[in-house]
C-alpha cells in the first residue's frame, strides 16, 4: 500500500470516529432537551442544524476519495458553518434586535450558513431543490427588473440575509424548529424500535395471521410494510427493509415478480400515511395548521386504513384470478403474541401519551423511548445493552439529516415568498387558471404535487405545496386539514408515479425487474390512493369531521368505491371482466366520490349491477361444470 493510501485510510478512520461522536452527541442533545424542555428558539434550532450540517459535510468528506480540493472544501464549509451556528447560539438575542440592520459580521455569518444549507441539500438530495431556492433568492434581489405581473421593489443583500439568518423565518424557521424537536425524537424512536427487534416481531405476527389465507404472502408484505413504515420515516428505507423478507414469499407462492415489486412499493409508500407515527411532513402540517399533532393523526386514520384495504382488495382479485395458494407453513401467531407481545407496548404507550394524556409529541416521544428500553430489558434476546443504545443514537442522528437540511432550505423558499409577496400572487394565478372550478383546481394541484415529487422528497413537496397551493384550496372553501392532507398524499404518491418513482425503482432492485415496468404496475395497484384524497376533500367526514352517522356512511361508500376500483383495475370478479363492464365500474367509482345521496346511490346501483351480472353468469358456468 502506498504512503498516500495509508494516510487516506488513517484520515478516514479518524473521520468516522469523529462522526460517530458528533452523531451520538446530536442525539443526546435532543434527548436531554426532550426530557428537560427545549432551549430558547434560536439556540435549539442553531444547534440542531449545526449538528446536521457538520455530519453532512463529514459524510461528503469520506465520499470524496480522489479530489483533495473537494475534501478541503468540505472541511472549510464544515468549520465555517459550525462557527456561524455557534455565533447564532451565543449572540442570538442581539441578532434578533438588529435583524433589519445587520452588520458586516452578521451578513458574512448568514452567507456562510446559507451556502452550507444550499450546498448541503445538493449533497444530500440532489440539485432540484437548491436550484429552486436559488431562483427565489435571485427573485427577491432582482424583483424590480422583472415583468409587471411578478415585479416587486427588490431587496438588498442585507435585508435578504437578515431575514434568512437572523429572524425566525428563513433558515431558522418554525419548520426547522419542528425538525429539531418533534421530528428528531420520533426518528430516534424509530431507530430504537428497529434495534430492539420490533420489526421482526410484527413481520412474524402478520405472517402467522395472514399466511394461511388465499394470497396471504402478498398480504403479509402489505401489512408488514404498513407497520414498519409507521416508524421508518422513509419510503425507500421501508421498501428495502421489508422487500427482501417478503418478496421471496410472494414469488414462491405464485405471484409474478413485477406484481410482488408493485405491492412492496405501494405498501411501503403508504407507511407515512398511517398513524400514530406518520412521516415528518405530518408534524410540519400540524405546525402549519396550528393544531395538535394528534388531530392530524386522527384525521389521517380512516383514509390510511382504506389505502391498505384497497391494496388487499387488489391482492384478493389477483390471487383469485391466478389461483395463488396460501402458504403451507406459517408461525403460530398466538405463540408469537404470547412470547413477544411486550415489544409492541411502547407503540401503545405512544398512542396513550398522545391521545389520552395529550402530552406534547416531544414529551411523548421521549417517554416512549424510555418505555421501549425498559420493556426490551424483559428478555435477554431483546435487551438493549450499552452498545445497542449507542448504535441507536448514532443511527437516529444519521436518519434525521435529510429532514433537517430540507427543512432549512424550505424555510429559505418560504421566507422569500413572504418577503416578496409572491405567495399571494400564486394563489390568485391558480384560481384564475382553474376558472374558479374546484375540481380543476384539485387536478392542477395533484399534477403539481406529482411533478414536484419527481425530484424532491415527500417533506419537501409538502412544505412547498403547503405554502403555495394549500391556501388556494382553502380559499375555494376546502377544509384546511383536507387541503393540506390532499397535498401530502400527492407529494407521497409521486414515489410510485412514473416516470420517476423512487419507491418502485427501489422495489425493482429487490425483484430484479425493469424499474419503469414495476412503476406502471405499482401505479395500477395503488390507483385507489389517487382517489382517496378526492373523496375526503368532497366528504370531510372521512377525516372524522361531522356526525357519526355521516362518518359511517362516507366510510362505507368509500370502501365500496375502492372495491369496485380494485375489480376494474384487475379486470376480475369470479371470472374475467370485459372492457365495457370495467369502464362502467370506473363510472360508478366517480359517482361515489362527490357528496350527494343521489350520485352515491346511482354509483352503488350501477356498480352493484355489474357484479350481479358477473355473479349470475358465473353461477350458470359452475352449474354446467
N, C-alpha and C positions, 0 to 999 in steps of 0.2 A: 504493500500500500504506500502511495506517495505521501510526502510530508503534508501537502495541501489537503489531501483527502483525510489524513489523520486529524489535522486541525479542524476541518469542517465537521467531522464526526464528534470531536470534543466539544465544539461550539454548540452543535445541535443537541447533544446530550444535556448540556447545562441549560440550554434554552428551554427544553422540555421540562426540566426540573423547576425552572423559574415559572414557567407557565402553570405547572401544577400548583405551585404555591399561590400564584395570583388567582387561579380559578377557585381554589379552596377558600382563600381569603374573601373572594367575592361572595361566595355562598354563605360563609359565616357572617359577613356583614349584614346580608339580607335576613338571615335567621335571627340575629340579635335585634335588628330594627323591627322585625315582625313581632318578636316577643315583648320588646320594651316600648315600641312605638317608633314611627318613622322620625327621622331628623327633620329640621326645617326644610321647606320645599326645595330650594335651590341646592342645599347641601346633599340631600338624599339623591336628587337627580344627577348632580355632578359626579358623585362617587360611583353611582350605578353605571352611568355612561362612560366614565373614565376607565373603570374596570373592563367594560365591554370592548372599548376601542383598543386598549392595551392587548387584550387577548387576540383580537382580530389581526392586529399587526404582528404579534408574535407568531401566529399561525402562518401568516404570509411570509414572514422571515424564514420559516422552515421550508416552505414550498419553493422559495427562490434558491434552487440548488446551484445554479451556474453563475448568475449575474451578481457580482459583489456590489455593483452600483445600486441595484434594486434592493439588496439586503440593507445597504446603508440608508436608502430612502425609508425603508420600514422602521429602522431604529430611530431615525431622525423624527419621523412623524409620531412614533410611539412616545418619545421623550417630550416633544413639544406639546402634544395633546394632553399628556399627563400634567405638564406644568399649567396648561390652560385650565384643566379640570380643578387642580389644586388652587389656582388663582380664584376661580369662582367659589370654591368651598370656603376659602379664608375671608375674602372681602365681598361676599355676596350682598350684604346689607348696603354697602357703599355703592356697589354697581347698580342696585335697584333704584337708588336715589338719583343717579345720573344717567339713566338708560337713554334718555332723549339727547344727552350731550356727552357722549363717550370721549375719553381722552385717547391719546395715541396708543398707550399700552392696552387699554380695553379693546380698541379696534384690532390690534395685532393678535391679541389672545383670541378674539372672536373669529378672525380669519383663519387662524391655525385650527381651531376646533371645527369650523365649517368645512375646511379642506379635508380634515380627518374623517368627518361624517360622510361627506360625498364620496371620497375615495374608498373609505371603509365599506360603504354599501356596495360599491362596484366590486370590491374584492369578495364580498360575501354573497351578493345576489345578482351580479351581472350589471350591465350598463344601462338598462332601460330606465329605472327609477332615478339614478343620478343625472341622466340627461334631462329628464322631466323637471327635476328640482333646479338644475342649472338654467333651464329656459325660464322658469318662474322668477328666478333671481334677476336674470337679464331683463325680463319684462318689467320688474319693479324699477330697474335702473334707467332703461331706455323708453319708459312708457310715454313720455312726451313726444316721441318721434313716430309713434305708431298711428294706424288709421283711426278715425274718429270713434268707431264702434267699440274699440277696446283701449282707447287712449286714456291716460291719466297724467298727472303733473310730473311724474318721475321723482325718484328719491335718490339721495346721495349715499355713498358708501357708509358714512357714519350712521345714518338713520336705519339703513338695511341691516348692518352688522349689530347695531344697538338692539334692534328688535329681535334678531335671530339669536343673539348670545346673552343679552343682559335682562331680557324680560321673560315672563312665564308663558310667552308664546314662542314660537320658533323651536330651536333645538331642545330647550328645556321646557317643552310644553307639558300640558297635563297628560298627553299620551305617553311621554317618556316617564312621567310620574306613575302612571298605571303599570308600565313595564317594570319600573324599579320597585314596585310594591306587590300588587296582586299577582301579576302575570309571573314574575320571577318565582314567587313562593309556590305557585301551582306547578310550574315547570319542575321545580325542585321536588315537589311531592310526587310527580310522575317518575322522576329518576329513582326515588326511594322505592316506589311501588315496583318498578321494573327489577331493581336489585333484590327485592325481598321474595320474588317468585310468584307474585300475584298474577302476572300474565299467564304463566303456565297453569296455574290453578283454574283460571277462567276457561282456557282452551280445553283442558281436561274435562271440566264440568260440562261445558257445552257439547263436547264430543259424546259424553255419556248420555246427555239428554236428547240430542238430535240425531246421533249416528244411526239409530235403528229405524228412523223414518225414511220414507222414499226421498231419494236425492239428498240424504242427510249430510253428505260430505260438503256440499256447497252451502248448506245452511250453517254448518259448523264454521266455515270460512266467513260468512256474512256476519253472524252474531259475534264471533271472536273478534273480528275487525272492529265492530262497533264498540265492544267493551274495551279493547286495547286502545282504540282511537280516542276514547274519552280522556285518557291520561297522557297519550304520546305527544299531542300538540302539533304533529307534523304528518301530513298526508303521506309523503314518501316514506317516512320512518315507519308508519303504520303498515303500509304495503310490504315493505322489506322485512318487517318483524314477523308478520302473520303469514304472508305468502309462502315462504319456503316450508312452513309447517303444514299448511292446508292444501296447497296446490297438488302435491303428490297424492293426497287422499282423493281429491276430485278427479284427477285423470285416471287413477286406478279404478275408480268406481264407474267410469264410462263417459264422463264429460270430456269434450274435446278441449285442448289446451287453451284455445282462444277464449272460449266461454269461461274457463277457470280463471284466466287472467282478467277478464272483464269483471267477474264477481269480486275478485280481490281488489281491483282498483276502485270500483263503485262503493263497495262496503268500507274500504279504507278511507275514502274521501269523506264519507258520512260521519266518521268518528267525531269530527269537530262540531257536528250539529247536535250531538247527543249530550244532554245534561247528565250529571251535575257539573262535570269539568268539560267545558267546550273549548274551542280554540281561543287564542289570545284575543282575536277580534271581538269576542263576546264581552270581555272586560272593558275594552275600549268603547263598545256600544253602550254599556251601562253608564260609563262616564259621560258620553256624548248626550245621552238621553236624560241624564241626571236622575237615574233610578237605581235602586239596589241591584246588584248582580243577580240575586236570586229571582228577581222579577223577570229578567231576561231569560234565565234558565227555565222558569215555569212557562213562559210564552213559547219557548222553543221546543218544549217537551213533546206535545202531540204531533207536530209536523215531523219531528225526528223519528218518532215511533212509526209513523206512516211511511216514511222514507225506507226504513228497514223492512217493514211488512211488504212494501212494493217489491223489494229485491227478492223476498221469499216467495211472493206470488209468481214472479218470473221463473224462479228456480223450480217451483211446483209444475208449471206448464212444460218447462224443458225436460224435467225428469220424467213426466208422464209421456211426453212425445218420444223421447229417446229410450224409454224403458230403463231408467237408471235405478239400480237396486240400492237397498240400504247397505250400510257397512256390516260386515259379518262379525267383526269383533270390536267391541267398544268397552271402555272402562265403566265400572259401576258408579254412576253419578252419586248414588246415596252414600257409598263408601267414601268417595272423594269429599263430599259435603261434610260427612262426619269427621273425616280426618283433618281437613284443611279449611273448614268454614271460617276460622278465626282470621284468615288472611283478607277476607272481604270486609272485616269490621271497620277498618279505617275509612273506607268509602261510605259506609252507613254513618259513621261518625261525622264525616264531612257534610253529608246531607242534613244531619241533625243540627250541626253547628250553624249552617247557613239558613235552613228553612224553619227550624223550630226555635232555637235560641236567638236566631237572627244576628249572629256575630258578623263582623266585617269579614270580607274574603281574606284579608291579610291574617287576622287572628284565627279564622277557621282553618286556613292553610297550615299555619304554624302548628296548631294543636293536632291537626290530622297527621302531620309528620311525626310528632311526638307519640301519638297513639299507634302509628304504624310500627315505629321502632319497638314500642312496648309489646304489642301483640306478636310481632315477629320473634320475640325472645322466648315465646312459649315453648317452641321446639328447636332442637339443635340444628335441624336441616334448614330452617329459615332464619335463624338467629343472625342479626346484623352486628357483627363484631366491628372493631375499630376500622379495619381495612375496608369493609363494605360501606361503612358510613362515609369514610373519606372518599372512596370511589364515587359514591352517590353525590357528594358535594361537588366533586370535580365535574362529573357528568352533567349535573344540573346547570352549572355555570356555562359550559360549552353549548348546551341546548338553548340557552337564553340569548345568545349573541345575535342571531338573525333577527329576533323580535326587537331587541334593544336598538340595534342600528337602524332598522327600518322605521321604527317609531320616531327616532331622532330626525331622520330625513323627511318623513311625512310631516313632521312639525314645521320644517322649513317651507314646504309647499303651502301648508295651511296658513302660516304667517304671511306669506307673500300674497295669498288670496285675500286675506283680511286687510293688509296694508293698502293694496291697490283697488279693492272693491270688486275684483273680478268675479268672486263667488256669486254675488247677487246678479251680475250680468249673465253669467252662465245659466242661472235658473230661469231668467226671462227668455234667453235664447232657446232653451229646451222646451219651454211652454209654447213658444211660437212655432218651433219645429213640429210639435205634436198637434198643433192647432187646437189645443185645449182638450184633446181626446185622451182620456186616462189610459185606455188600452194601448194606444200607440205610444204614449209616454213610457209605459211599463216595458213595451217591446224594445224601444230605443235604449232604455236603462239596462235591460237584460243583455243586449248585444254589446253595449259599452263595457259591462262587467266581464263578459266572456272574452272580449278582445284584450282588455287590460290584464286579465288573468293569464294571458299567454306569456307575458314577460315579468309578471310581478307575483309576489306571494299573496295568499289569501288576506293576510292582515293588511298588506299594502293596498290592495284593491279596495277593501272595505273602508279604510281610512280615507282614501281619495274620494270614493263614491259617496261615503257618508257625509262628506263636506260639500261635494259638487252637486250630487244628484238627489240624495235623500230629502234635503229641504224642499226641492222642487216637487217631489211626490207628496210631501206633507201639505204644500200649498194647494195641491189639487184635491185635498180632502182625505188623503190616506192617513190612517193612524200612524203616529211616529214610530212605534215599535214595529209595525208591519212594514213600513218603508225601509227601515234600517235592516230588518231581517231579510227583506227582499234582496237588497244589495249584497248582504252577507252570503246568501245562498248562491248567487250567480258569480260572485268572486271565488267561491269554493268550487262550484261545478265546472269552472274553467279547467280544473285539474283532470277532468275526464272528457273535455270537449276538444276534438281535433280542430285544427292541425297540430296545436301544441298542447299536449295533455300529459302533464308530468306524472300523474298517478298511473295512467295507462302505460307510459313509457317504462316506469319502474316495474310494473306488473309484467310487461313484455319481456324484461330481462330475466324475470323469475321463470316464466313459462317457455322462454326461448322461441319467441314468435315475432312476427313483424309488428313494430310499435304502432304504426298507423292503423293496421287492421284490428289490433287489440283495442285501439282508441275508438274506432267506429262501433265495435261490438260493445264496448263499455258505454258509449253514448246511448245505444239502443237499450241496454239493460237498465241504465239509470234514467231513462226518459221521464219517469214519474217525478224525479227530483226537479225537473224543469216545470212541472205542472203545479206542484205543491205551493210554491211562492205565490202563484196567481190565485190559488184557492184561498190562502189566508189573507191576501190583500182585499179580495172581494168579500171574504167571510171571516171577520176578525174573531169570531167565536172559536176558530181553530187555535187561536193564541190565548184561549181561556178568558176572552173579553166578552162578557154578555151573560145571559141567563143560562142556567144549567140545561134546560130542555133544548135550547138553541145550540149549545155546545155539543150535546149528544147527537142532535140531528145532523149538524155540519160534519162531525167526525164520521158518522155512518155513511153519509153521501160521498165524502172524500175517499173513504175506504172502497166503496163500490166503484168510484171513478177510476182509482188506480188498479183495481182488479180488472175492470174492463180494458184498461190500457195494457196491462200485462198480457192479456189474452190476444189483443190486437197486435202487439209487437211480436209475440211468439207465434202468432197465427195458429193457435191450437187450443181447442176445448173439446175434449173427448175424442176428437179427430181433427185433421187439418181444416182450417177455415179459409174460405176463398177470399179474394181481394175485395169484393163488394161488401161482404159481411165485415171485414176488417175496417173498411172506410166508414161504414155505418157505426161501428163501435167507437171509432175516433170521434164521430159527431156526438155520440151520446156522452162521451167524456167532456167535450166542450160545453155541452148543455148543463152538466153537473157543476161547472166551475162558478158561474155567477150566482149571486144571491137572488132568489126568486123561486117560489114554490112551483110555479107553472113550468119554468125551464127545467127544474130539477126532476119533477115528475115525468116530464117528457123524455128526459135523458134516461131515467130508470126504465120507463116503458120500452123505449127503443132498444137499449142495451139488453134488458131482460128478454125482449122478444127474440133477439138473435141467439141468445144462449138457449132459450126454449126450443127454437127450431133445431139447433145443434143436438140438443138432448133427444128430441123425438127422432131425428134422423139416425142417431147412433143407437137408440133403443131398438129400432127396427133392424139395424145391422146385426146387433148382438143376438136378437131373436133368430135371425136367419142362420147365424153360426151355430 
